[in-house]
Amino acid sequence: MEILDAAPSTNAVAADRARAGAPHGLVVVAEHQTAGRGRLDRSWETPARAALTFSVLLRPRVPAAEWPWLPLLAGHALATALREAEVPAGLKWPNDVLVGERKLAGILLERVETPDGPAAVLGIGLNVSTTEAELPVETATSVALATGSAPDRTELLTRVLGRLVDEYDAWQADEGRTAALRAAYTEACVTLGREVRVELPGGEVRTGTARDVDAGGRLVVDDFAVGAGDVVHVRRVG
């Protein structure tokens, strides 16, 4: 594990380490991330020592066609670890972790080409002790705000990494990994059954009911499947 006092982006540091030959399992942690990125190139910045901001270097052995499940696996592992820590976390497709409708954590997965073959850099940003005034947007929250207290960040990081390793290793070892992960993910995903608005990368906006997650990890909304886009929960169905 590499712990940095400050870094623009733990994903960028981990990617550099991967290109230099760093092994599978390297974890890069920043006490203060100053220019992090989330999905769709959104910024993710946090006050010093108020969040967990870290990246994990993975060198998957599974076929490249199954890599799209990695960010979903990470979201499921993170939400599970938080619930084990008595944080009422929900999982929004593809990998945002919520408390109610407010975002607690985000995940960004990036593929990196290295001399030893392609690698995956998995970045996680989790608000821990962030106050209401420090939150970047009104739709965000933190563990402290959601539960009334902030856990020890080292203990929480250990719990999250342990759950991530367990689920990742099981997924790699299981020939039926995609089916098993899909079943666990769809059971945990709070997006399913909701009416959603989908903002697609090209600017098109579509609405409908989120009905399933298909074998490729895409969200099925009525009669179309979404592989990338911004999904907004509109209201509960039923």
C-alpha positions in Angstrom: 0.0 0.0 0.0 1.2 3.5 -0.9 -0.1 6.3 1.2 0.3 9.9 -0.1 -0.3 13.1 1.9 -1.9 14.6 -1.3 -2.3 13.7 -4.9 -4.2 15.2 -7.9 -5.7 11.7 -8.6 -5.0 8.3 -7.1 -6.1 6.7 -10.4 -3.4 8.7 -12.2 -0.7 7.6 -9.7 -1.8 4.0 -9.8 -1.9 4.0 -13.7 1.7 5.3 -13.7 2.7 2.6 -11.3 1.0 0.0 -13.5 2.9 1.1 -16.6 6.1 0.9 -14.5 5.4 -2.8 -13.7 3.6 -2.6 -10.3 1.9 -5.8 -9.3 -1.7 -6.7 -9.0 -3.2 -5.6 -5.8 -1.3 -2.3 -5.3 -3.4 0.2 -3.4 -2.7 3.9 -3.6 -4.4 6.1 -0.9 -4.4 9.9 -0.8 -5.2 11.8 2.4 -6.2 14.7 0.2 -7.2 14.3 -3.5 -7.0 17.6 -5.2 -8.2 16.9 -8.8 -9.9 13.5 -8.8 -12.3 12.4 -11.5 -15.6 10.6 -11.4 -17.7 9.0 -14.1 -18.4 11.1 -17.2 -15.3 13.3 -16.3 -16.9 14.9 -13.3 -14.6 16.2 -10.6 -14.3 14.6 -7.2 -12.5 16.7 -4.7 -12.7 16.4 -0.9 -11.3 18.2 2.2 -8.1 16.7 3.6 -8.7 13.6 5.8 -12.5 13.8 5.4 -12.9 11.0 2.9 -11.4 7.7 1.7 -9.9 8.3 -1.7 -7.9 5.4 -3.1 -7.2 3.3 -6.2 -6.6 -0.4 -6.6 -4.5 -1.9 -9.4 -6.0 -5.1 -10.8 -4.7 -7.4 -13.4 -7.7 -9.5 -14.3 -7.4 -13.0 -15.8 -10.9 -13.1 -17.0 -11.7 -12.5 -20.7 -11.9 -8.8 -21.7 -15.5 -9.2 -22.7 -16.3 -9.6 -18.9 -14.4 -6.5 -17.8 -17.5 -4.3 -17.9 -18.7 -6.2 -14.8 -15.7 -4.9 -12.8 -17.1 -1.5 -11.8 -20.5 -3.2 -10.9 -18.6 -5.7 -8.8 -16.8 -2.9 -7.0 -20.0 -1.0 -6.3 -21.6 -4.1 -4.9 -18.6 -4.9 -2.7 -18.4 -1.3 -1.4 -22.2 -1.1 -0.6 -22.0 -4.5 1.1 -19.0 -3.4 3.2 -20.8 -0.3 4.3 -23.9 -2.1 5.3 -21.7 -4.5 7.3 -20.5 -1.3 9.1 -24.1 -0.3 9.8 -24.3 2.3 7.1 -27.6 2.1 5.2 -26.1 2.0 1.8 -28.0 1.4 -1.5 -26.5 0.6 -4.9 -27.5 2.7 -7.9 -26.6 1.5 -11.4 -23.9 1.2 -12.3 -21.8 1.8 -9.2 -22.9 4.9 -7.2 -23.5 4.2 -3.5 -26.3 6.1 -1.9 -28.0 6.7 1.4 -31.6 7.4 0.5 -31.2 9.4 -2.7 -28.0 11.2 -1.7 -24.7 10.0 -3.1 -22.2 8.7 -0.6 -19.5 7.2 -2.8 -18.5 6.9 -6.5 -16.3 4.6 -8.5 -14.3 5.0 -11.6 -12.7 2.1 -13.5 -10.0 2.8 -16.1 -8.2 0.4 -18.4 -4.4 0.9 -18.6 -2.1 -0.6 -21.2 1.1 -1.8 -19.6 4.2 -3.8 -20.8 2.7 -6.8 -18.8 -0.6 -6.5 -20.6 -3.8 -4.6 -19.9 -4.6 -3.7 -16.3 -7.6 -2.1 -14.5 -7.3 0.8 -12.1 -10.3 1.0 -9.8 -10.7 4.3 -8.0 -13.1 4.8 -5.1 -14.1 8.1 -3.4 -16.1 7.7 -0.2 -17.2 10.7 2.0 -16.6 9.8 5.6 -16.6 12.8 7.9 -17.4 15.5 5.3 -19.8 18.1 6.7 -22.8 19.5 5.0 -21.0 22.7 4.3 -18.1 20.8 2.7 -20.1 18.7 0.3 -19.7 19.7 -3.3 -23.4 19.3 -4.2 -26.6 19.2 -2.3 -27.3 15.6 -3.5 -24.2 14.3 -1.8 -23.8 13.0 1.8 -21.2 11.4 4.1 -21.1 8.5 6.6 -21.1 11.0 9.4 -24.2 12.8 8.1 -26.0 9.6 7.4 -25.3 7.9 10.7 -24.4 10.6 13.1 -20.8 9.5 13.6 -17.7 9.0 11.5 -15.9 5.6 11.7 -12.1 5.3 11.8 -11.0 5.7 8.2 -8.3 3.1 8.5 -10.7 0.5 9.8 -13.2 1.4 7.2 -10.6 1.1 4.4 -9.6 -2.3 5.7 -13.2 -3.5 5.7 -13.8 -2.2 2.2 -10.6 -3.7 0.7 -11.3 -7.0 2.4 -14.8 -7.2 0.9 -13.5 -6.1 -2.5 -10.7 -8.8 -2.5 -13.2 -11.5 -1.4 -15.7 -10.7 -4.2 -13.1 -10.1 -6.8 -11.3 -13.4 -6.1 -14.6 -15.4 -6.0 -15.5 -13.8 -9.4 -12.2 -14.7 -10.9 -12.3 -18.3 -9.7 -15.9 -19.1 -10.6 -16.7 -20.3 -14.1 -20.2 -19.1 -13.6 -19.0 -15.8 -12.3 -21.0 -13.5 -14.5 -24.3 -15.2 -13.7 -23.5 -15.3 -9.9 -22.5 -11.7 -9.9 -25.5 -10.6 -11.9 -27.8 -12.3 -9.5 -26.2 -10.7 -6.4 -26.0 -7.3 -8.1 -29.6 -7.2 -9.3 -30.8 -8.2 -5.8 -28.9 -5.3 -4.3 -29.5 -2.6 -7.0 -32.1 0.0 -5.8 -32.4 1.4 -9.4 -34.4 -1.7 -10.5 -38.2 -1.1 -10.4 -37.7 2.7 -10.5 -38.8 5.1 -13.1 -35.6 6.7 -14.4 -34.4 9.4 -16.7 -31.3 8.4 -18.8 -29.0 11.1 -20.2 -27.1 9.4 -22.9 -23.5 10.4 -23.9 -24.7 11.9 -27.2 -27.1 14.3 -25.4 -30.3 12.2 -26.0 -32.6 11.9 -22.9 -34.9 8.9 -22.5 -37.2 7.9 -19.7 -38.7 4.6 -18.6 -38.8 1.9 -15.9 -35.5 0.2 -15.0 -36.4 -3.5 -15.3 -33.2 -5.5 -15.3 -29.4 -5.7 -15.7 -28.5 -7.8 -18.7 -25.6 -10.3 -19.0 -23.3 -7.5 -20.2 -24.0 -5.4 -17.2 -26.2 -2.9 -19.1 -29.3 -1.4 -17.5 -32.5 -2.5 -19.2 -35.0 0.4 -19.3 -38.2 -0.7 -20.9 -37.2 -1.8 -24.4 -33.6 -0.5 -24.6 -30.4 -1.2 -22.8 -28.0 1.4 -21.4 -24.3 0.7 -21.3 -23.2 4.3 -20.5 -25.0 7.3 -19.4 -26.3 9.3 -16.4 -29.3 7.6 -14.7 -31.5 9.7 -12.5 -34.1 8.1 -10.2 -37.4 9.9 -10.9 -39.9 8.1 -8.6 -40.7 4.8 -7.1 -43.0 2.5 -9.1 -45.8 0.7 -7.3 
